[in-house]
Amino acid sequence: MGRGIIPVPSVPIRIGFLLLVLVVIIHDLVVGVVILAALVTLLGKMGVDSVLAEGGAQLHWGLVQAGLVNRVQAYLAPKLLGGQGAKSPVGGQGFPHPDQALSLSSPTLTRLGEDILLESEVTG
């Protein structure tokens, strides 16, 4: 067995292993050293073919920058927070010009009580 390879023999152990991987990821994100493409490759080798990335602006930008986003879900609530220090859903350096931004398909809209879920596929 190669260095750094951990066998994942059964479903309960696999779930526990995934939770351990997520704890390590969260720790490493705080330190700022996660290589997202390598993580996605590892998860793919474990049979994981879909990941929901709920996180902050830094994680979202890292996924966009690595080309790992193929679908976007955004929830809108009937509230305005605002302010100079208001958080953005996508951080990092962003795109310098709208022509360079990540293009999304026309969203589908789903009402969830007072909230709205917008879902789009990445088109370019």
N, C-alpha and C positions, 0 to 999 in steps of 0.2 A: 504494500500500500504506500502511495506517495506521501511525502511530507505535507502536512496540513489537510489531508483528506480524512474526513470522519465518516465511518459507515453509518447509514441510516436504514436499519433493518425492518422496522415495523411502523405502522401508522401512529400509535401513541408516542413512540420514541421520536418519530419524525416531527410530530407536532411540538413536542418538548424541545427538540433541536431548533425548530423554526423560532420558537419563543426565545431561546437562548441567542440565536442569531440576531433577532430584533433588539434584544437588550444590548448586545454588543454594538449594533448599528447606532442605537440612540446614544450610547456613550461616545462612540467615535464621531457622531455628528456634532456633539458638544465640543469635542476636541478639534473637529474639522478635517478628518482624515479619511472619510469613507470614499472608496472608489465605486461609484454607483454601477458602472457597467460591469465590473467584476462581481458585484453582489447579484445583479440580475442574471449573469451567467451561472453563478453558483445555484441560485434558486431554480433556474431552468434545468440544470443537471439533476436537481432533486425532484423534478416533475412538476414544478410550479409554473403554470403558464399564464397567470394573471396576478397582478399586484395592485391593490388599492393603496395609493400613497397619501395618507392623511398626515399632513405635517405643516410646518411653517414655511415662510417665504424662502428660506435658504434651501430647504429640501426641494421645494417645487422648482426653483431656478436650476438647481443641480440636475434634476431630471430633464428639464427642457434643454439645458446646455449639452447634456450627454446624448440627446436624441432618443430618450427613453419614454417619451409621452406619446401615446396614440389615441387617447380619449381624455376629455376633460369634463368633470362634473363640478358645477358651481351652484351653491345654494344661496338664495337671496332672501333676506328677511326684511319686513317692512320697518326698518330702523335706519337712522343715519347716525353714524358715530363721528367721523371726521376728525379734524384737528391736524396740526402740523406734524405730530408724531404718529399719525394713524398708520397702522400696519397695512402692507400690500400683500395680496395672496401670492405674488411672485416677487422675490427679491433679486439679489445679485445685481449685475450691471445692467440687466434689461437689454432691450434692443434699441439702438440709437435712432432708428427711423421706422415708421409704420410699415414701409415696404419690406423690411427685414424681419418683422414680427412673425411669430408662429401663426399660421392661418388655420382657422377652424371652419368646419361645415356649419350650415344653418342649424341652430340648436333645436332640440326637442324640449318642450316645456312640460313639466309635471307639477301640478299644485299639490303641496303637502301641508294641509291646514292653511295657515297664513303665509307660509314660505313657498318659494318656487325653486324647483330644481331645473337647471339648464344643463343639457348634455350635448356635447359636440365631439366629432371625430377630428383628429388632426389631418389636415389636407395638404400641408406644405410648410 
